[in-house]
Amino acid sequence: MDNDVSAGSTSSTLGHLALGLTLLAFGIGSTGVIDNVGAADASALATWVGGVALFVCGLFAFRDGDGRAGTAFAGLGAFWFTWGTGAGAQVSAEAAGLFLLLWALLALTLTAAASGSGLLGQGVYGLLFLALLMLAVGSFADMSALGKVGGWVAAVAGLGAWYGATASLAKWPSLTGRRARGSAATAS
């Protein structure tokens, strides 16, 4: 039984690392803060780390009986894979806005589903929802400044996901709502 728990924990930690790194790259690229680096420059990382690796983490989470993490990682893996393979394609601002808005709905669902996972878990998905919503509205309204703000929000969400995974690995304090492994009293 302990192997099942640690495998689920490992896939969840790896999933949060993949999500965090992808959100950081996408968010920083969307802000325009680094010269000659845009969101589309994160497409390879989004395809393979945010897409494929995150989707596989979702499958492992489902296998381990964690439907919440499985849904989150597989769904977000599909988002990042779709975005990464389509980045740089010529689409209308309205089509890009609709794409982001639809995936913002997934992030909203994940935010609601994470209600028992603590401030960090719910915060990452809430910030992802807010970032995608800002990017969608910015695309619809042709407001690049709102897209840049959305990029900063995505980067903060990425830092939250990265910190949560790092805290889990390093056994640092976190706001996940779960006790660290080994801190709960066990019956003999």
C-alpha positions in Angstrom: 0.0 0.0 0.0 2.8 2.4 0.8 4.2 2.0 -2.8 0.8 3.1 -4.2 0.8 6.2 -2.0 4.3 7.2 -3.0 3.7 6.5 -6.7 0.6 8.8 -6.5 2.6 11.4 -4.6 5.5 11.1 -7.1 3.2 11.5 -10.2 1.5 14.5 -8.5 4.8 16.1 -7.7 6.1 15.6 -11.2 2.9 16.9 -12.6 3.1 20.1 -10.6 6.8 20.5 -11.6 5.8 20.2 -15.3 2.8 22.6 -14.9 5.0 25.1 -13.0 7.8 25.1 -15.5 5.4 25.4 -18.4 3.4 28.2 -16.8 6.6 30.1 -16.0 7.9 29.8 -19.6 4.6 30.7 -21.1 3.9 33.5 -18.6 7.3 35.2 -18.8 7.1 34.9 -22.6 3.7 36.6 -22.6 4.9 39.5 -20.6 7.5 40.6 -23.1 9.9 41.3 -20.2 12.8 39.6 -22.0 13.8 41.0 -25.4 13.1 38.8 -28.3 11.3 36.2 -26.2 7.6 35.7 -26.7 5.0 33.2 -25.6 5.4 31.2 -28.8 9.0 30.6 -27.9 7.7 28.3 -25.1 5.9 26.1 -27.6 8.4 23.2 -27.5 8.4 23.1 -23.7 4.6 23.4 -23.7 4.3 20.5 -26.1 6.6 18.1 -24.5 6.7 19.0 -20.8 3.4 20.7 -20.3 1.6 18.5 -22.9 3.0 15.0 -23.0 4.7 14.7 -19.6 1.7 16.3 -17.8 -0.8 14.1 -19.7 1.3 11.0 -18.7 1.3 12.2 -15.1 -2.5 12.4 -15.3 -2.7 8.8 -16.5 -0.5 7.7 -13.6 -2.6 9.7 -11.1 -5.8 7.9 -12.5 -4.0 4.6 -12.1 -3.3 5.5 -8.5 -6.9 6.3 -7.9 -6.4 10.1 -7.7 -9.2 11.3 -10.0 -8.7 15.0 -9.1 -5.0 15.1 -10.1 -5.7 12.8 -13.0 -8.3 15.1 -14.4 -6.2 18.2 -13.8 -3.0 16.8 -15.3 -4.6 15.0 -18.3 -6.8 18.0 -19.1 -4.0 20.5 -18.8 -1.7 18.2 -20.7 -4.2 18.3 -23.6 -4.3 22.1 -23.3 -0.6 22.6 -23.4 -0.1 20.0 -26.2 -2.8 21.7 -28.3 -1.4 25.2 -27.6 2.2 24.1 -28.2 1.6 22.4 -31.5 -0.5 25.4 -32.7 1.7 28.2 -31.4 2.7 30.5 -34.2 -0.1 29.5 -36.5 -2.0 32.3 -38.1 -5.4 32.5 -36.5 -7.7 35.4 -35.9 -7.6 37.2 -32.5 -11.2 36.0 -31.9 -10.2 32.4 -32.5 -7.3 32.7 -30.1 -9.5 34.4 -27.6 -12.1 31.7 -27.8 -9.5 29.0 -27.4 -8.2 30.6 -24.3 -11.6 31.2 -22.9 -12.7 27.6 -23.3 -9.6 26.4 -21.5 -10.1 29.0 -18.8 -13.4 27.1 -18.1 -11.4 24.0 -17.5 -9.2 26.0 -15.1 -12.3 27.3 -13.3 -13.5 23.7 -12.9 -10.2 22.7 -11.5 -10.3 25.6 -9.1 -13.7 24.5 -7.8 -12.6 20.9 -7.6 -9.4 21.8 -5.6 -11.5 23.2 -2.7 -10.2 20.6 -0.3 -6.5 20.8 -1.4 -5.5 23.9 0.4 -4.7 27.4 -0.6 -1.7 26.5 -2.8 -3.5 23.9 -4.9 -6.6 26.0 -5.3 -4.6 29.2 -5.8 -2.5 27.8 -8.7 -5.7 26.8 -10.6 -7.4 30.0 -9.7 -4.5 32.1 -11.0 -4.4 29.9 -14.1 -8.1 30.7 -14.7 -7.5 34.4 -14.2 -4.5 34.4 -16.5 -6.3 32.6 -19.3 -9.3 34.8 -18.9 -7.2 38.0 -19.1 -5.3 36.6 -22.1 -8.7 35.7 -23.8 -10.2 39.2 -23.1 -7.0 40.8 -24.2 -7.1 38.9 -27.4 -10.8 39.7 -28.1 -10.4 43.4 -27.3 -6.9 43.7 -28.9 -5.4 44.9 -25.6 -1.9 43.7 -25.4 -1.4 45.3 -22.0 -4.1 43.0 -20.6 -2.3 40.0 -22.2 0.9 41.1 -20.5 -0.8 41.3 -17.1 -2.3 37.8 -17.8 1.3 36.6 -18.5 2.4 37.9 -15.1 -0.5 36.1 -13.5 0.5 32.9 -15.3 4.1 33.2 -14.2 2.9 33.6 -10.5 0.7 30.5 -10.9 3.8 28.7 -12.3 5.8 29.8 -9.3 3.1 28.4 -7.0 3.0 25.1 -8.8 6.8 24.9 -8.8 7.0 25.8 -5.1 4.4 23.2 -4.2 6.3 20.4 -6.0 9.6 21.6 -4.6 8.2 21.8 -1.1 6.9 18.3 -1.4 10.2 16.9 -2.5 12.3 18.9 0.0 9.7 18.4 2.8 9.3 22.1 3.2 6.2 23.7 4.7 3.5 24.3 2.1 -0.1 25.4 1.9 -1.4 22.3 0.3 -3.8 21.3 3.1 -2.2 17.9 3.4 0.2 16.7 6.1 3.7 16.0 5.1 4.3 12.2 4.7 5.4 10.8 8.0 4.0 13.6 10.2 0.8 11.9 11.0 0.7 9.4 13.8 0.3 5.9 12.6 -1.4 3.0 14.5 0.9 0.1 15.3 
